[in-house]
Amino acid sequence: MSEDATCPQTLTTSQTAQALLEYLGDLLYTPDKARLDVDALSEDFQDVGRGLLVFQETLAELRAFAADLGKGNLTVEPPARNELAAPLKSLHANLLHLTWQARQVAIGDYGQKVDFLGEFADAFNVMIRQLDERRKSVQNEMEENRRKTLALEQSVGLFTTLTELSPQWILVLERTTKEILFANQAAKDMLAVDGAMTARLLGWLEDNAGLGDAPQTTTAEIATARKTWYLSVTLQPFVWPPHQAISCIISDKSAEYEQLQALETVAYSDPMTGVGNRHFGMKTLSDWISAREHFCVSFVDMDSLKYVNDTFGHPAGDEYIAAVAKLLSEFSPDVSVSRLGGDEFMLLQRGWSEARATERLAELRAELGRQATGPDQPYTRSVSYGVVEALPGNTLPGSDLLSMADEKMYVFKRFHKKQRQNTVVQKRKTVPPQKLKTVEMQKLKTVEMQKLKTAEMKKLQQSGG
């Protein structure tokens, strides 16, 4: 039915009847073209027109639901409060139940039986009985064949192991083309999780699988944007007629590797600064000596840390330690920094000469001295250091090299001590009077408390005597 949206005209009763008749015909035969202008109908039929529009919506829901069922889409939600769809809703529920029963049959549950859907139910139940009979027949044949053919039993055992019993990812590749001949369910699930990981893993297998005739177990590190996978891969060449094949048994060791890394971080890292701890530093030093590396050992000692702790408090001292650790880590991209304890650090620089390392430490020391510490904490940050160069022919143990660097550090410290003391005195003079007063008061309170404790102890001893 055509309509004029600008200036609708009211139809006569006869015209309204004709319009409604045409609209009903469109609803039944060409629903996509069905249109009805209720306002154009005669007033007596407008309620009927509105009802027909609701009917049109109901039919549209019904058609959409029927179309989904026709396509086999059982996940569709049935239209609510639509009585016209009641038979289809019943069919939908039956099909869902039938689907569940089919899945049960697929996993070997032949006790399923359909009591609805008429002839289809009869055919389905006959099929289940036949499958059950066939299963029993096959079991009998397999038992007979097992006794007659050991090779068949081994093949079935291999297949069962690969597909059912092993939790690992199992792939069988054609040895030359690297085409996937077989993947167990665990491998299929893995391949579906991360497309980038799948591509990189298959690329790794193409490069590494089939390089020899002997079995081999190796580790593959597969990095993607999402995560890094650490895999244990066992490769076994074998003949799978008509193919020359290779089996790939893959275990995901990512969790174990990450746990190991976390334990190593705890074992080898200094919790305050994030650099290596003493154990890490001495182990690295020993490893480099064993590998006959050319490197430098630098012993670095912070200056005036006790003064900073006593004057400004341990939080300021901790900040001082962290600042030194951060700066030393900027020595070079590949430097190994370890905090040996308290205010002492060790740097290991591979391939550096003593002169070059000394020059770089002087640059870092100057940069440290330029760092601002704030108006309420006026002190100069500084370090002393000693450097020893170890050549590839070195036979001294790590402890001796570190002691030599320590001795050089003390020579450096004594040489610069007077200059540093003068700087500390000058800085201390600039401490705000209120800050000095607070520090002195704290010291006075400590002394007074100690006197009180001593007096109390004497009273107790006298009374006891």
N, C-alpha and C positions, 0 to 999 in steps of 0.2 A: 504494500500500500504506500503510495507516495504521500508526502506531507510538505507543507509550506512552513518552514520554521519561522519566517518573518511575520506572517499574518495568517494564523490558522483559522479555518472556517469550520463552523459546526455543521456536521452532516445531518441529514434527515434520518428519520427512523429507518427507512428503507435502505438508504445509503449505509447507515451504520451496520445493519444486518449483513449487507453485502461485504462491507469492509471486514467484519468479524469472520465471516465465512472464508474470505480470501486469506485472512491472517491464520486461521486454523489450518487451511490447506498448506500454507507456507511452513507452519510449524511441523507438520507431518512429513512433508516431502522436500522442502528446501529451507531447513531451519536457519541457515546462515543468512538468508534473505528476509526472514520474517521481521517485519517492523509494524508497530502499532502506535498511532498517536492518540492517546486516551483523551486528551483535551479536545480533539476534533470530533469525538463521538457525541451522539446526542446524550443529554444529561442522564437519561434513564439507563443508559448502557455503560456509563463510565465505570461504575463499580465492577461490572462484568469485565470490562477491558483491563482494569487493574488486576483482577483475579487471573485473567489470561496471561498477563505479564509474569505473575508469580509462577503460573503453570509453565511458561516458557523457561524460566530459570530452573524449575524442577526438572524439566525435560533435558535442559543443557547439562545439568549435573548427572542425570541418568546416562546420557549419551557418552559423556567423558568417562564415567566409571566403566561403562560397557566397553568403550574403546580400549582402556587400560587392561581390562580383563582379556580382551581379544588379543592383545599383544603379549599376554602372559606376565604382566606386571602385577604381582601379588602384593607388592609393598604399598600400593596405593591405599589411601584411607577412604573407606566408604562414605558417601554423603550422609551427613547427619539429618535426622528428621525428614527423611524423604521416603515416604511409604511406597512410592512407585518403584524404588530401588530395592525393596525388600527381597524379592526373589534373587536379584543379583548379589545382594549381601549374603544371602544364604549360600549361593554358589561360591562366592569369594571365601567364606569361612570353610566350606568343604574342600576347596582347592588348597587352602593353606594347610589344613589337616592332612590332606592327601600328600602334599609336598613333604611334610614332616615324616609321614609313613614311608615315603619313597626313600628319604635319607636313612631311615632306620634299616630299611631293606638293604641299602647300599653298604651299610657297615655289618651286614650279616644277620640282622634281626628278621628272621623269616616267620616270626610269630604274628606279624601284622595281618590284619584283615579289614577289608572295606565293606561296610554294611549299608552304603548309600550309593548314589549315582547309577543305579540300575545296571544295565548291561556292562557298563564300564567296570563297575565293582566286580561283577562276575569274572570278567577278563583279567582284572588285576589280581584277584585271588587265585585264579588258575595259574597265572604267571608266577606268583609267589610259591605256590606248591611245586611248580616245575623247577623253579630255581633251587628250592630246598632239596628236591629229589636229585637235581643235577649236582648240587654241592656234595651230597652224600655219595653220588656215583663217582665224582671226581676224587673225593677223599679215598675211596676204595681203590681207584686206579692209581693214585699217587702212592698209596701204601704198597701196592703190588709193584709199581715201577721203582720205588725206593729199594726194594729187595733185589730187583733185577739190575738196576742201573745206578751205580755209585756216582757216576759223573753227574747225572741229573740231580741227585740229592745234594751234591756239592754246589751245583748252580743255584738250586732253590735256597740253600743255606746262605750263599753269597748274596743273593738278591734280598733275602730277608734281613741279613745283617746291614746291608747298605741302606735299605729303605725304611726299616722299622726299628732296629735296635740301636743304631748309632745316633747319638745326639749331635754329631759333627756334620758339617756341610760336606757333601760328597758330590764331586763332579767327575764325569768320565769324558775325556777329550780325545778326539782323533789326533794321533800323535803328530801328523804332518800339518794338517790344516787348522788344528786347534778348534774344530767344530765341536760343540757340546753334544755328546751322544746320550748322556744321561745326567740327570740331576735329581737327587732325593728331595723330599719335601722341605727339609730344613734348608737345603741350598736354594730351592725356589723361593722360599720365604725371605732368605737373605738377599737374593738378587732383586726382590721386589721392594726392599726397604729403601735403598739409596742408589739412585741411578748413576750418580757420579762415582760412587764407590764400586759399583758393578763394573763400569767401564774401565776403571783403573786396575781392578783386580784381574779382569780378563786380559788386559794389556800386560800385566805382570806375568800371568801364566803363559802368555804367548812367548814372552822373552825367556822364561826360565824352565817351563815344562818340556820334557823330552830332550834335554841336553845330554843325557847319559843313559846307559842301560841299567844302572844300579839304582835301587831305591835311595831316596834322599829326603831328609827333613831339614827345612830351613825356616827362616822368619821373614815375613813380608810386612813392610810398613806402608800402609795405604792412607794417604792424606787427602781429605776432601774439605770443603768449606765448612761442613757440619761437624766433623770430628776426625781424629786420626785413629785408624784401626791398626791394631797389632795382631797379626795372624801367624799361627804355627801351621805350616803347610808340609804335608808328607806326599811325595810324588812317587808313584809306583808304575813302571811300564808293564804292560801285559797284553796278551793277544785276546781280542774279543771278536771272533770271526764275524764278518770278513775284515775287521779293522785291526790295525796296529794302534793300540789305545794306551792311554795313561790315566790312572786314577789320581785324583787330587782330594786328599782328606784334609779339611781345613778346620781349625779350631780358633775361635775368637778369644784372644788372650788380652784384650784391651783393658778389661777391669783389673786383671792381675797386674798388668804393666803399670797402670795408673796408681794402683795401691803401692807398688814397689817404688814408683817415683815419689809418692807422698812420704813413704818411710825414709827414703834417701834424703828428702828435703829436711825432715825432722832430724835425721842422723848427722847431716853434713852442714846445716845452715845455722848461723847465729840468729836467734829469734829477735834480738833488738835491732840489728842493722840489715838483715837479709843477705849479708855476704857469707862466705864459707866460715865454718867454725875451725877450731884448732885441729880436730881430727881430719877434716877435709883437707886443710892446708898441708899437714904433714904427709897425708896419703898421696896428694898430688905431687909434692916434692919428691917423695920416694919413687913414685912412678916415673917421673921425668928423669931421675938419676938412672933408674934401671933401663930406660929407653935410650940412654946416652944422648939426651937432648942438650942443645946449647941454650942456656937461659941465665937470667939474673934473679938472685934472691935479694929482696929489699925488706929490711926490718924497719918498721915505722913506729915511733912512739909519740903519743900526744903530749904536748907541753901544757903544764899548769892545769891539768884536769882536777887535781885535788883542790887547788885554789878555787876553781869554778864551783865545785860541789860544796865546799865549805862556805863560800861567800854568797852564792846565788841559789843553792839548793840542788839536789840530785836531778830534778827534771831538767834544769839547765845543763847539767853535765851530760845527761842522756842525749839532749839535743845536740850538744857539742860532738859526742861520739858518732851520732847518726850523720852529722854533716861531714865529718872526716871520712867515714865509710863511703858516703855517696861520692865525695870528690876523688877518693882513691880509685873507685870503680870506673872513673872517667880517664884513668891513665892511658888505656888503649882499648880497642874493641875486644881483644882476646886476653886481657889481663886476668889473672886468677888472684882474687883478694880474699884473705882470711883474717878473721879477728882471733888472735891467739889468746886473748883474755884481757879484761880491764881496758887499758889504754894502748895496747900493743896490737899491731897489724903486721901481716906478712904479705908481700906482693911477689908473684912469680910471673916473669915476663919472658916468653919464649922468643929466642932469636935476637934479644937485645944485648948490646954491649954495656959494660959498667958505666962508661962515660955518657952514653945516650940515656940510660935509665936515670943516672944522677941528675942530668940536665932536666929531664921531664919531671922528676920529683921536685926540683927547685921551682919549676913553673907552677906546679900544683900547690906548693907551700906558699908561694907569693899570692896565688889566687885565694887560698884559704885565709891569709892575713887581711885580705881586702873585704872579707865577708862582714856584713853589719850584724851586730849582736843585740842591738836595741839600746835605748837610752838608760834603761834601768838595769842593764847587765853589761857595763862597759869593760870588756876584756878583749884581748887580741888572740885569735885562734892561730895556733902554730903547731908544727910537728918537727921532730928530729928524725933523721933516717941514716941508714947505712946500707951500702949496696955491695954485693959480692957476685962476680961473674963465674958461672960454671961452664966449662968447655966440655965437648963430647967425651974427652978422655978422663974426665974427673973421676977420682976414686974415693973422695971424701963422702961420708954419709951426710944425710940431710941435717942432722943435729949439729954437726961441725960447721956446715955452711951457714946455718942460722946463727950459731954463736959468733962466727966471724962477722956477719952483718950486724949483730947486736953490738959487738965491740966498736965497730965503725960508727954506729949510731951514737954511742956514748961519747966518743971523741967529738962528734958533731954537736951533741947536746952541751958538753962542757964549754966548747968554743963559743956557743951562742947564748949561754946561760946568763951572763952578765947583761948583755943587751936585752934579753927577754925580761930579766928582773927589773931593769930600769923602766921598760915599757909597762910592766904590771904596776909598778909604783906610781907612774904618771897616770895611768888609767884609774887607779884606785882613788887618787886625789879628786877625780871628777865624779865619784859616786855621790849622789844626792845625800845631804846630811840626814834626811829622814831614813834613807835606806841603811846608812851606816849605823844610825841610832838603833834601828830595829835589829840589825845583826848583833851589835854589842849587847843589847838587852837579852837576846836569846842566849848568848854566851854567858852573861851574868847569871841568868836563871839556872843554867846548867851547873855552874860552879856552886851556887847557893844550894841547889838540890843535893849536890854531892856532899856538901858540908853537913846538911841536915841528916842525910843517911848515915854519915860517919858518926855523928853525935848520938843518933839512935842506937847504933851498934854498940857503942861504948857503954850506954846506959844498960842495955840488955846484958852485956858481959859482966858489968858490975853487980847487977841485981842477981845474976846467976851465981856469982862468986860468993 
